[in-house]
Amino acid sequence: MTIKILTDSACDIPLDAELSNVEIMNFHINIDGNDCEERVDYTMEEFYDVLEKCQDIPKTAHITMVDFFEKYCEFAQQGVTDVIHVSINKGASATHDAAVMARQMFYDENPNSHMNITVLDSRCYSVGYGYPIMCADKMISEGALAADVIEYLEERFEKTEIILGTYSLKFMKKSGRISAAAAFAGELMGLRPVILMKHGKTEVLLKARGDKLLIPGIVAKMRERNSDFEDYVVGYTADKEAGDELVAACTEAMGYPPKLVCYLGSAVSINAGPHSIGVMYLGR
């Protein structure tokens, strides 16, 4: 049995992660008319700088059915027996549907193939599915069956929650997440939203008043909702100092350091802005 996990670059798995059974296909992003490939044409630090300077909000192009079909054919030629394809939240991108169509196309073109293709909707973003994929990669290396890996991932995605905070409402206004009037009023009052992302949906949990209350607000909400203090991940964008502060606050509150600290990629930073921080954990 040879198992491969296929996913997209919005998973935000660190570039230096040592993975044996995972392949990541990159999104293409249009930045002021220029086509760029995520994880190839720029580092995340460079992308945050691009966000600050670009004229228009960058636009992400979903990975196509043909791209996925060709990758499935490549796996089949390599003798892969099971493909577990994990996509970004279906509600936010056509990527999941493209994977489903590519799966059907593969079986139509290869009716005698015995390669199993399972397409999973992570229903989340960033390391919300990137970190479970990293854990699943280890499971495969240790001899887990495909069915066990799929069950593990599905259980994780059912419980995964992300709490995101941002120090500026500028990009939420530019991306249309909030109105210009709401952004103006929020900035005037110094509001810093604390947002829950779960099962593909978002909810404002708290409106912290001022920068100093944002991290305590994130940590307090995670403590309320977290079912496993040992299993959480911290992510941040351009503000490494804020990321370090969030790591320290979480470690003190939970009694354990995060399992992973990483950059938040374009899927998050385009919409929340380059001055955002967040934490992923398992909800109750």
C-alpha positions in Angstrom: 0.0 0.0 0.0 1.3 3.4 -1.0 -0.6 6.4 0.3 -0.3 10.0 -0.9 -1.9 13.1 0.6 -2.5 15.8 -1.9 -3.4 19.3 -0.7 -3.1 23.0 -1.7 -0.8 25.8 -0.6 -3.5 27.5 1.5 -2.7 24.8 4.1 0.3 27.0 5.2 2.5 24.0 6.0 5.9 25.5 6.6 8.3 25.3 3.6 10.9 23.6 5.7 8.6 20.9 7.0 10.0 17.4 6.4 7.1 15.4 4.8 7.4 12.0 3.2 3.9 11.4 1.9 2.4 14.8 1.1 2.4 16.9 -2.1 1.3 20.5 -2.1 -0.1 22.1 -5.3 0.3 25.9 -5.3 -2.3 28.6 -5.9 -1.7 31.3 -8.4 -2.3 34.8 -7.3 -2.9 37.9 -9.5 -1.2 40.9 -8.0 -1.9 44.1 -9.9 -2.0 42.2 -13.2 1.0 40.0 -12.5 0.6 36.2 -12.1 2.5 34.8 -9.1 2.8 31.3 -7.7 2.4 31.0 -4.0 5.4 29.4 -2.1 7.5 29.8 -5.3 7.7 33.5 -6.4 7.9 35.1 -3.0 8.4 34.4 0.7 5.6 35.1 3.1 7.5 38.1 4.4 7.8 39.4 0.9 4.1 38.8 0.3 3.1 40.8 3.4 5.1 43.7 2.0 3.3 43.3 -1.4 0.0 43.5 0.4 0.9 46.8 1.9 1.9 48.3 -1.5 -0.5 46.8 -4.1 -3.1 48.9 -5.8 -5.9 46.3 -5.7 -6.6 43.3 -3.5 -4.8 40.3 -4.9 -7.0 37.6 -6.4 -6.4 33.9 -6.0 -7.1 31.5 -8.9 -8.3 28.1 -7.8 -6.4 25.0 -8.9 -8.1 23.5 -12.0 -9.7 20.2 -12.6 -7.1 19.5 -15.3 -4.3 20.2 -12.9 -5.7 17.7 -10.4 -6.4 15.1 -13.1 -2.8 15.2 -14.3 -1.6 14.8 -10.7 -3.9 11.8 -10.2 -2.5 10.2 -13.4 1.0 10.9 -12.1 0.2 9.1 -8.9 -1.2 6.1 -10.7 1.9 5.8 -12.8 4.0 5.8 -9.6 1.9 2.9 -8.2 0.1 4.9 -5.5 -2.8 2.8 -4.1 -4.6 5.5 -2.1 -4.8 9.3 -2.7 -6.3 11.4 0.1 -7.0 14.8 -1.3 -7.6 17.5 1.3 -8.8 20.9 0.1 -9.3 24.4 1.5 -12.9 25.1 2.8 -15.3 24.3 0.0 -17.4 27.4 0.6 -14.5 29.7 0.0 -12.9 28.2 -3.1 -13.9 26.2 -6.2 -10.8 24.0 -5.5 -12.7 21.2 -3.8 -15.3 21.0 -6.6 -12.4 20.9 -9.1 -10.9 17.9 -7.2 -14.2 16.1 -7.2 -14.6 16.5 -11.0 -11.0 15.5 -11.5 -11.6 12.3 -9.5 -14.6 11.4 -11.8 -12.6 12.3 -14.9 -9.7 10.0 -13.7 -12.1 7.0 -13.3 -13.8 7.7 -16.6 -10.4 7.8 -18.4 -9.0 4.8 -16.4 -11.9 2.4 -15.7 -9.6 -0.4 -14.7 -7.6 1.6 -12.2 -7.5 0.3 -8.6 -6.2 3.5 -7.2 -8.6 4.9 -4.5 -9.1 8.7 -4.5 -10.8 10.2 -1.5 -11.5 14.0 -1.6 -12.0 15.6 1.8 -13.3 19.1 2.5 -11.3 20.5 5.4 -14.0 23.1 6.1 -11.3 25.4 7.4 -8.2 27.4 6.4 -4.5 27.6 6.9 -2.9 25.3 9.5 -6.5 24.3 10.5 -5.9 21.6 7.9 -2.2 22.0 7.4 -1.2 20.8 10.9 -3.5 17.7 10.8 -2.0 16.8 7.4 1.5 17.0 9.0 0.3 14.6 11.7 -1.3 12.3 9.1 2.0 12.2 7.2 3.6 10.8 10.3 0.9 8.2 10.6 1.5 7.0 7.1 5.2 6.7 7.7 4.5 4.6 10.7 2.3 2.2 8.7 -1.2 3.4 9.2 -3.9 2.3 6.7 -5.6 4.8 4.4 -8.9 4.2 6.2 -7.3 5.1 9.5 -5.8 8.3 8.1 -9.1 9.4 6.6 -10.9 8.7 9.8 -8.3 10.7 11.8 -8.5 13.7 9.4 -12.3 13.7 9.3 -12.4 13.7 13.2 -10.0 16.6 13.3 -11.9 18.7 10.8 -15.1 18.2 12.7 -13.5 19.7 15.9 -11.0 22.2 14.5 -11.5 25.8 15.3 -9.4 28.9 14.5 -9.5 32.2 16.4 -8.2 35.1 14.3 -7.4 38.6 15.4 -6.3 41.6 13.3 -4.7 44.9 14.3 -6.3 46.7 11.4 -9.6 46.7 9.6 -8.1 48.1 6.4 -8.0 44.8 4.5 -11.3 43.6 5.7 -12.8 46.7 4.2 -10.9 46.3 1.0 -11.8 42.7 0.6 -15.5 43.4 1.3 -15.6 41.5 4.6 -16.9 44.6 6.3 -18.4 47.8 5.0 -16.4 51.0 4.8 -18.6 52.6 7.4 -18.1 49.8 9.8 -14.4 49.9 9.3 -14.3 53.6 9.9 -16.3 53.4 13.1 -14.3 50.4 14.3 -11.0 52.2 13.7 -12.3 55.3 15.4 -13.2 53.3 18.5 -10.0 51.2 18.3 -11.9 47.9 17.9 -9.9 44.8 17.1 -12.2 41.9 16.1 -11.6 38.4 17.5 -13.1 36.0 14.9 -14.0 32.3 15.2 -13.7 30.2 12.0 -15.4 26.8 12.3 -17.0 24.4 9.8 -16.4 27.0 7.0 -18.3 29.8 8.8 -17.1 32.9 10.6 -18.4 34.5 13.8 -17.2 37.6 15.7 -16.6 36.4 19.3 -15.3 39.7 20.7 -14.4 43.2 19.8 -11.3 44.0 21.8 -10.8 47.7 22.5 -7.2 48.6 21.4 -4.2 46.6 20.5 -3.2 45.6 24.1 -6.5 43.7 24.6 -6.4 41.7 21.4 -4.1 38.9 22.5 -5.7 38.5 26.0 -9.1 38.3 24.1 -7.8 35.6 21.8 -6.3 33.6 24.7 -9.5 33.9 26.8 -11.7 32.7 24.1 -9.5 29.8 23.3 -9.4 28.7 26.9 -13.2 28.8 26.9 -13.5 26.6 23.8 -10.4 24.4 23.8 -10.8 20.7 24.6 -7.1 19.7 24.4 -4.6 22.3 25.7 -1.6 20.3 24.3 -2.8 20.4 20.7 -2.8 23.9 19.4 -0.9 25.9 16.8 -0.1 29.6 16.6 0.1 31.6 13.3 1.0 35.2 12.5 1.7 37.5 9.5 4.1 40.4 9.4 4.0 41.1 13.1 6.5 38.6 14.4 6.6 40.4 17.7 2.9 40.0 18.1 3.2 36.4 17.2 5.9 35.8 19.8 3.7 37.6 22.4 0.7 35.3 21.5 3.0 32.2 21.8 4.1 33.4 25.3 0.5 34.2 26.4 -0.8 30.9 25.2 2.0 29.0 26.8 1.4 30.7 30.1 -2.4 30.2 30.0 -2.4 26.6 28.7 0.7 25.3 30.5 2.1 24.0 27.2 3.8 25.6 24.2 2.1 25.3 20.8 2.9 22.3 18.7 3.7 24.5 15.7 4.3 28.2 15.1 4.1 29.4 11.5 3.2 32.1 9.0 -0.4 32.7 7.9 -0.5 32.5 4.1 -2.3 34.4 1.4 -5.7 32.9 1.9 -5.8 34.5 5.3 -3.7 37.6 4.9 -5.4 38.8 1.7 -8.7 38.9 3.6 -7.6 39.8 7.2 -4.5 41.8 6.3 -0.8 41.5 6.9 -1.2 42.4 10.6 -3.1 39.4 11.9 -2.5 36.6 14.4 -4.4 33.5 15.2 -4.5 30.2 17.0 -5.9 26.8 15.9 -7.1 24.2 18.4 -9.7 21.4 18.9 -13.0 22.7 20.1 -15.1 21.1 22.7 
